[in-house]
Amino acid sequence: MMRKTNENVLELSLEDRAEIALKEAVRKLKIDHAWHGLPLYILRDGKIVEISAEQLRAELGLKSD
Protein backbone atom coordinates (compact mmCIF):
# COMPACT_ATOMS: atom_id res chain seq x y z
CA MET A 1 0.00 0.00 0.00
CA MET A 2 1.69 3.16 -1.19
CA ARG A 3 0.90 6.40 0.52
CA LYS A 4 -0.53 9.19 -1.54
CA THR A 5 2.11 11.77 -2.28
CA ASN A 6 2.03 15.22 -3.77
CA GLU A 7 0.08 15.10 -7.06
CA ASN A 8 2.77 17.29 -8.58
CA VAL A 9 5.55 14.85 -7.73
CA LEU A 10 7.03 15.22 -11.20
CA GLU A 11 7.59 18.89 -10.48
CA LEU A 12 9.89 17.99 -7.59
CA SER A 13 13.63 17.73 -8.06
CA LEU A 14 15.13 14.34 -8.75
CA GLU A 15 16.74 14.42 -5.31
CA ASP A 16 13.38 15.04 -3.60
CA ARG A 17 11.71 12.23 -5.57
CA ALA A 18 14.58 9.89 -4.69
CA GLU A 19 14.21 10.75 -1.00
CA ILE A 20 10.46 10.04 -1.13
CA ALA A 21 11.09 6.70 -2.84
CA LEU A 22 13.78 5.71 -0.32
CA LYS A 23 11.58 6.57 2.67
CA GLU A 24 8.71 4.54 1.21
CA ALA A 25 11.02 1.57 0.59
CA VAL A 26 12.26 1.69 4.21
CA ARG A 27 8.67 1.92 5.50
CA LYS A 28 7.70 -1.16 3.45
CA LEU A 29 10.78 -3.04 4.70
CA LYS A 30 9.86 -2.27 8.32
CA ILE A 31 6.30 -3.49 7.74
CA ASP A 32 7.54 -6.68 6.08
CA HIS A 33 9.96 -7.46 8.91
CA ALA A 34 7.32 -6.71 11.56
CA TRP A 35 4.75 -8.87 9.75
CA HIS A 36 7.11 -11.84 9.50
CA GLY A 37 8.49 -11.42 13.03
CA LEU A 38 12.01 -10.65 11.84
CA PRO A 39 14.42 -8.24 13.47
CA LEU A 40 15.95 -5.40 11.47
CA TYR A 41 19.63 -4.54 11.78
CA ILE A 42 20.83 -0.98 11.28
CA LEU A 43 24.04 0.95 11.70
CA ARG A 44 23.75 3.53 14.48
CA ASP A 45 26.71 5.54 15.76
CA GLY A 46 29.13 3.13 14.09
CA LYS A 47 27.60 0.05 15.75
CA ILE A 48 25.19 -2.56 14.42
CA VAL A 49 21.93 -2.39 16.36
CA GLU A 50 19.06 -4.88 16.31
CA ILE A 51 15.50 -3.59 16.20
CA SER A 52 13.15 -6.39 17.20
CA ALA A 53 9.92 -7.14 15.36
CA GLU A 54 8.07 -6.04 18.50
CA GLN A 55 9.81 -2.66 18.44
CA LEU A 56 8.97 -2.29 14.74
CA ARG A 57 5.32 -3.12 15.40
CA ALA A 58 5.19 -0.51 18.17
CA GLU A 59 6.91 2.11 16.00
CA LEU A 60 4.50 1.43 13.12
CA GLY A 61 1.44 1.23 15.37
CA LEU A 62 0.73 -2.38 14.38
CA LYS A 63 -1.03 -4.89 16.59
CA SER A 64 1.16 -7.46 18.36
CA ASP A 65 0.23 -11.14 18.25
Helices and strands as residue ranges (DSSP letters): G 9-11, H 14-36, E 40-44, E 47-51, H 53-60
